[in-house]
Amino acid sequence: MAEIFESAGTALLYGLVGFVVMAVGFIALDLTTPGKLVHVVWLERNRGAAVLLAGQTIAIGYVIDQSIRASESEQGLDHGLLSTLLYGLSGVVLMTVISCIVGLLTPGRMGAAVLDDQGDRPHPAAWVQAAMYIGTAFMVGAAVS
């Protein structure tokens, strides 16, 4: 029974680390897109912003998954939590940098294009940007595993 409680506690700690990394990712995305992301997604119901946020959330979740798998070691829980945090944050940084570089290479301002819903459809750039986040997550996930 003690093993179950220990495993549950470990899961909660890794979940907390994952939440922190997702929160940092949300803040980074908020800083790189026009407007306040909470307002744009939840109040304005902008589909492009929602696609972008969903893609980033899936990507960060994958990086955290791979980071936790890679952190399992005999060096202890604190080492695993720290490595998961650092791997996750490096994934967020890489996703943000790649997003900014691609934004510089595309016509107009990428953040504005992503938020430019066309009727009931998000701008195609939103799907491309979301896929970039997921592709970057696969690269980071492979690097940490």
N, C-alpha and C positions, 0 to 999 in steps of 0.2 A: 504493500500500500504506500509506503514511503517513496518508492520509486515513481509511482504515479504522480504524487504531489511534486516531487523534484522535477519531473519532466514537464508538468504543467507550469511550474514556475519558470523553467527555462524557456518554454514557449512564450510565456508572457513577456519575458525580458527581450527575446528576439523580436517579438511583435512590437514592443515599444521602440526598439532601435529602428525597425522598418517604418514605423509611423513617423519618427523624427526625419528619416531620409525622405519619405514622401512629402512631409510638410516643407522641407527645404526645397524639394523639386517644385512644389506648388508655388512657393515664393519666387523661385527663379523664373518659372513660366509667367507668373504675374508681372514680373519686372520686364520681361521681354515682349510682352504683348500690350497693345494699347488698352487703356481702361483698367478698371479693377476686375480681376477675373471672376471673383464671386458675383459681382453685379452683372457682368456680361453673360455668364453662364446661367445663373439661377434667376435673375430678374428679367434680363433682356431675352433670355432663352436662345442665345446665339448658337446655332448648330455647329458652325466652324470652330468656335472656342470649345464647345463640348467634345467634338471629335479630337481636337488637339489635346485637351486635358485627359480624355480617355486613353489615347495612345501613349501619352507620357506616363500615366498611372500604371498601365499594363507593363510598360518598359521598366519602370522603377521596380515594380513587383518582381519582374523576372531577374533583374540585377540583384535584388535582395535575396531571392530564392537561391541563386547561384552563389552568392556571398556566404549565406548560411551553410550551404553544402560544403563550400571550400574551407570554412572556418572550423569545422569539426576537427578537433585535434586533441592531443593529450596535454596540451599546454594550459587547459583550463577554460572555464566559462568566460572569465573576464577577457582573455585573449580572443576568444571567438566573437564576443560582442563588439570589441574594439575593431577587429578586422572587418566584421560585417558593416559596421558604421563607416569605416574608411573606404571600403570597396564601394559601398552604396553612394557615398558622397562623391567619390571620383566618377562614378557613373553619371550622376546628376551634372557635375561640372562638364564632363565630356559631351553629354547631350546638349547642354546649353551652348557650349562653344561651337559645336557643329551646327546647331540651329542658327546661331548668329552669323557664321561664315556663309552658310547657304543663303541666308537673308541678304547678305551683301552681294551675292552672285546673281540673285534673281531680280527681274525688273520691279520697280516700285518698292514699297516697304512690305516685307513678308508678313509681319504681324498684322498690318492693316488688311492685306489680301486675305489672310486666313479668316479674319472676322467679317469679311464681306459675303454674307449669306446671299444667295441668289434665289429669291422666292422661298421655297420650302427645302432648298438644298444648300449644303455648305459649299463654299468655294473649293475647287479641286486642290488648291494649295493646302487646305486643312488636312486632307487625306495624305498628301505627300509628306507634310511635316510630321504627322502622327506616325507614318511608316518610318520616317527617319529616326524618330525616337526609338521605335521598336528595333530597327536594324542596329542602331548603336548599342542597345541593350544586349543584343546577341553577341556583339563584339566584346563588350565588357564582360559579359557572362563567360565567354570562352576564355578570356584572359585570366579570370580569377579561379577558374576550375582546374 
